[in-house]
Amino acid sequence: MDVAEIHMLPRAAAIDTALITEVSDLVNLVYATAEAGLWNGGADRTTPAEVARLVAAAEIAVARAAGEIVGCVRVRQVGPDVGEFGLLAAAPRLQGAGVGRGLVRFAEEHCRLLGRHRIQLKLLVPHGRARFPADWFGRLGYRVEKTASVEDTFPHLVPRLAVPCEFHLYRKNSIERNSWFQLSLAEQGIHFA
Ligand SMILES: CC(C)(COP(=O)(O)OP(=O)(O)OC[C@H]1O[C@@H](n2cnc3c(N)ncnc32)[C@H](O)[C@@H]1OP(=O)(O)O)[C@@H](O)C(=O)NCCC(=O)NCCS
C-alpha cells in the first residue's frame, strides 16, 4: 500500500526540469481526456514553461505516492478574502482514490491559512453537456455563483473552441479547517492498490 502526501512545491523547484516536465505531462495527459472534443486541434492544456512560472510564484501543489507525482493543483489568491484553484488533475490510474479531494482540501487549507474565507474555481462547460467534476464540486460544498460566456471572459479562446462553451464560477463561501491533509491520506482511509 502506498501513501499520497500533498505539499506546495518550493519556488526553487522551478529550475528542476525533470520535475516541471513530470507535472506538465501529467496535466496534459489528464486534460486530453477531460477536455476531449472541446478544443480545435486538441491543444495541450499547459507547457513546461507555464508550470515553471507557476512554481516560481509558489502556486503549485503536488500529490506524491511512492516518489511519483500523482496529482497537482494550482492555488492563488485573487482578492483580499478570496482564493482560487485550477489546473486540478489526478493521475488516471488513481482517479476515484481520493487524490482529487485531497488536493481540493489542501487548496482550501492553504487559502484559509493565508486569511481567505472564500475559495473559487472556474470550470469550462460545454453547452448542454454535463461534466463529471460539476457534480463532484457540488459534493465538496461548491455552488455555481455565476455563469459567463467565453466571449465576455476570455475572448481569445473563442476561435480555439470546437464546441460552444461557457464558464461556471464555483464558489465556497466558508472554508472549514482541514488540518488532516498534513497527515498521510492513508490515515483518512485513502489507499492505493
Ligand atoms: C476531477 C478529478 C481531479 C477528481 O480526482 P479524483 O482523485 O478522481 O477524485 P476523488 O477520488 O477524490 O473523487 C472522485 C469522485 O468522483 C467519482 N467519480 C470518479 N470518476 C467518475 C466519473 N468518470 N464520472 C462520475 N463520477 C466519477 C468517484 O466515485 C468519487 O465520488 P465521491 O466524491 O462521491 O466519493 C479527476 O477526475 C481529474 O483529474 N479530472 C480531469 C481534470 C479536471 O476535469 N479537473 C477539474 C477542472 S479544474
Ligand as a Chemical Component Dictionary entry (heavy atoms), coordinates in Angstrom:
data_LIG
# 
_chem_comp.id                   LIG 
_chem_comp.type                 NON-POLYMER 
_chem_comp.pdbx_formal_charge   0 
_chem_comp.three_letter_code    LIG 
# 
loop_
_chem_comp_atom.comp_id 
_chem_comp_atom.atom_id 
_chem_comp_atom.alt_atom_id 
_chem_comp_atom.type_symbol 
_chem_comp_atom.charge 
_chem_comp_atom.model_Cartn_x 
_chem_comp_atom.model_Cartn_y 
_chem_comp_atom.model_Cartn_z 
_chem_comp_atom.pdbx_ordinal 
LIG C1  C1  C 0 -11.719 15.835 -11.094 1  
LIG C2  C2  C 0 -10.562 14.992 -10.594 2  
LIG C3  C3  C 0 -9.412  15.896 -10.139 3  
LIG C4  C4  C 0 -11.039 14.154 -9.399  4  
LIG O1  O1  O 0 -9.909  13.434 -8.903  5  
LIG P1  P1  P 0 -10.091 12.022 -8.159  6  
LIG O2  O2  O 0 -8.798  11.701 -7.493  7  
LIG O3  O3  O 0 -10.645 11.018 -9.087  8  
LIG O4  O4  O 0 -11.182 12.440 -7.082  9  
LIG P2  P2  P 0 -11.679 11.651 -5.805  10 
LIG O5  O5  O 0 -11.168 10.227 -5.835  11 
LIG O6  O6  O 0 -11.352 12.465 -4.624  12 
LIG O7  O7  O 0 -13.237 11.676 -6.002  13 
LIG C5  C5  C 0 -13.801 11.113 -7.162  14 
LIG C6  C6  C 0 -15.303 11.091 -7.029  15 
LIG O8  O8  O 0 -15.881 11.093 -8.309  16 
LIG C7  C7  C 0 -16.430 9.822  -8.610  17 
LIG N1  N1  N 0 -16.004 9.562  -9.998  18 
LIG C8  C8  C 0 -14.784 9.168  -10.419 19 
LIG N2  N2  N 0 -14.777 9.084  -11.775 20 
LIG C9  C9  C 0 -16.036 9.465  -12.201 21 
LIG C10 C10 C 0 -16.652 9.576  -13.480 22 
LIG N3  N3  N 0 -15.992 9.306  -14.615 23 
LIG N4  N4  N 0 -17.944 10.007 -13.544 24 
LIG C11 C11 C 0 -18.614 10.295 -12.411 25 
LIG N5  N5  N 0 -18.077 10.205 -11.162 26 
LIG C12 C12 C 0 -16.798 9.776  -11.070 27 
LIG C13 C13 C 0 -15.880 8.903  -7.550  28 
LIG O9  O9  O 0 -16.752 7.847  -7.288  29 
LIG C14 C14 C 0 -15.786 9.863  -6.345  30 
LIG O10 O10 O 0 -17.070 10.113 -5.809  31 
LIG P3  P3  P 0 -17.297 10.706 -4.305  32 
LIG O11 O11 O 0 -16.748 12.109 -4.291  33 
LIG O12 O12 O 0 -18.764 10.691 -4.089  34 
LIG O13 O13 O 0 -16.529 9.804  -3.383  35 
LIG C15 C15 C 0 -10.055 13.981 -11.660 36 
LIG O14 O14 O 0 -11.133 13.221 -12.122 37 
LIG C16 C16 C 0 -9.388  14.667 -12.831 38 
LIG O15 O15 O 0 -8.164  14.831 -12.837 39 
LIG N6  N6  N 0 -10.191 15.055 -13.833 40 
LIG C17 C17 C 0 -9.708  15.693 -15.044 41 
LIG C18 C18 C 0 -9.301  17.144 -14.864 42 
LIG C19 C19 C 0 -10.490 18.002 -14.445 43 
LIG O16 O16 O 0 -11.567 17.916 -15.013 44 
LIG N7  N7  N 0 -10.225 18.849 -13.409 45 
LIG C20 C20 C 0 -11.263 19.727 -12.890 46 
LIG C21 C21 C 0 -11.290 21.032 -13.575 47 
LIG S1  S1  S 0 -10.346 22.260 -12.653 48 
# 
loop_
_chem_comp_bond.comp_id 
_chem_comp_bond.atom_id_1 
_chem_comp_bond.atom_id_2 
_chem_comp_bond.value_order 
_chem_comp_bond.pdbx_ordinal 
LIG C1  C2  SING 1  
LIG C2  C3  SING 2  
LIG C2  C4  SING 3  
LIG C2  C15 SING 4  
LIG C4  O1  SING 5  
LIG O1  P1  SING 6  
LIG P1  O2  DOUB 7  
LIG P1  O3  SING 8  
LIG P1  O4  SING 9  
LIG O4  P2  SING 10 
LIG P2  O5  DOUB 11 
LIG P2  O6  SING 12 
LIG P2  O7  SING 13 
LIG O7  C5  SING 14 
LIG C5  C6  SING 15 
LIG C6  O8  SING 16 
LIG C6  C14 SING 17 
LIG O8  C7  SING 18 
LIG C7  N1  SING 19 
LIG C7  C13 SING 20 
LIG N1  C8  SING 21 
LIG N1  C12 SING 22 
LIG C8  N2  DOUB 23 
LIG N2  C9  SING 24 
LIG C9  C10 SING 25 
LIG C9  C12 DOUB 26 
LIG C10 N3  SING 27 
LIG C10 N4  DOUB 28 
LIG N4  C11 SING 29 
LIG C11 N5  DOUB 30 
LIG N5  C12 SING 31 
LIG C13 O9  SING 32 
LIG C13 C14 SING 33 
LIG C14 O10 SING 34 
LIG O10 P3  SING 35 
LIG P3  O11 DOUB 36 
LIG P3  O12 SING 37 
LIG P3  O13 SING 38 
LIG C15 O14 SING 39 
LIG C15 C16 SING 40 
LIG C16 O15 DOUB 41 
LIG C16 N6  SING 42 
LIG N6  C17 SING 43 
LIG C17 C18 SING 44 
LIG C18 C19 SING 45 
LIG C19 O16 DOUB 46 
LIG C19 N7  SING 47 
LIG N7  C20 SING 48 
LIG C20 C21 SING 49 
LIG C21 S1  SING 50 
# 
